[in-house]
Amino acid sequence: MLLGLDIGGTKIEGVIVSRNSNEILHRIRKPTLKNTYHDFFQSVASVVDELMSLEDVESIGIGCPGSINKVTGLVQRANILCLNGKDFLSDLKLSYPTVPIALTNDANCLAISEFETGAAQFAKNSCLAVILGTGCGGGIIINGCIVDGQHGLGGEIGHNPLPHFSEFKDGANTKCYCGASNCNELFVSGSGFERTWALKHHPLSAVKIFQKAELGDKTCIEHIDLYCDQLARLLASIVNIIDPEVIVLGGGMSNQDLVYRLVQKKMTQYTFSKSVTTPVVKAKHGDSSGVLGAVFLPLLK
């Protein structure tokens, strides 16, 4: 049996999958505790321990925010701040010494699952997978392989500055936790979508904003249109660099069907060629895309 974890800013999802059938046999979801690294690690361990009590496990694959610095082995640039600077993988291996463990960025796991068996499986060589959840991250596959990069920063699209940023259109300059200003994550993540709404109006969940838009609320419709324009600017900037065969969206914001039509229409405004037809599609495996990619990660090493 194969065990996989998808660690997000709000929840940890763990599954056990049959290696023979690829069927999910067990699934657990628990809140992500992140006040301290100790609390965080214990919340991860509680999911692993519960799953391992159910089946004999031959490997553990984990997708989490941030990336691993190849020189130091430490987590860097994670939006779960208590993770940064920690040797998370080594700590896991010390706690579970009897099974092989592999760890990568959560967006890489999304890319792996969707390229192999999901919405991008028709692609021959390349795809871009983007998580639009608590944060924003990307997984890039070129020639069938994940692009990690020399410093483990491959696909860290959430921390490039928002293309064509305008204070008039996008709001005041904003400092990101990473130290830069106006990062894509501040606008196109689910939390970014809610943040920019609250700055103009009052706190409201993304789901409520979309629900009100469906009922014809003009202010909500305008906010969604701006969001899709921001996301289109981000995706177009990546198309201009790697020109993937397909773009797959995952995370909470990917569940809003309205986003796809608007983004697809707007994206060509910002690409070098105005005839770009790169499909932008929803992850086939939905909220389980990341955890399914994590499951098979140890088999790829």
Stockholm file with secondary structure:
# STOCKHOLM 1.0

chainA/1-301         MLLGLDIGGTKIEGVIVSRNSNEILHRIRKPTLKNTYHDFFQSVASVVDELMSLEDVESIGIGCPGSINKVTGLVQRANILCLNGKDFLSDLKLSYPTVPIALTNDANCLAISEFETGAAQFAKNSCLAVILGTGCGGGIIINGCIVDGQHGLGGEIGHNPLPHFSEFKDGANTKCYCGASNCNELFVSGSGFERTWALKHHPLSAVKIFQKAELGDKTCIEHIDLYCDQLARLLASIVNIIDPEVIVLGGGMSNQDLVYRLVQKKMTQYTFSKSVTTPVVKAKHGDSSGVLGAVFLPLLK
#=GR chainA/1-301 SS CEEEEEECSSEEEEEEECTTTCCEEEEEEEECCCSSHHHHHHHHHHHHHHHHTTSCCSEEEEEESSEECTTTCCEESCSSGGGTTCCHHHHHHHHCTTSCEEEEEHHHHHHHHHHHHSTTTTCSSCEEEEEESSSEEEEEEETTEECCCTTSCTTCGGGSBCTTCCHHHHCSCCBCTTSCBSBTHHHHSHHHHHHHHHHHSCCCCHHHHHHHHHTTCHHHHHHHHHHHHHHHHHHHHHHHHHCCSCEEEESGGGGCTHHHHHHHHHHTTTSSSTTCCCCEEECTTGGGHHHHHHHHHHHHC
#=GC SS_cons         CEEEEEECSSEEEEEEECTTTCCEEEEEEEECCCSSHHHHHHHHHHHHHHHHTTSCCSEEEEEESSEECTTTCCEESCSSGGGTTCCHHHHHHHHCTTSCEEEEEHHHHHHHHHHHHSTTTTCSSCEEEEEESSSEEEEEEETTEECCCTTSCTTCGGGSBCTTCCHHHHCSCCBCTTSCBSBTHHHHSHHHHHHHHHHHSCCCCHHHHHHHHHTTCHHHHHHHHHHHHHHHHHHHHHHHHHCCSCEEEESGGGGCTHHHHHHHHHHTTTSSSTTCCCCEEECTTGGGHHHHHHHHHHHHC
//
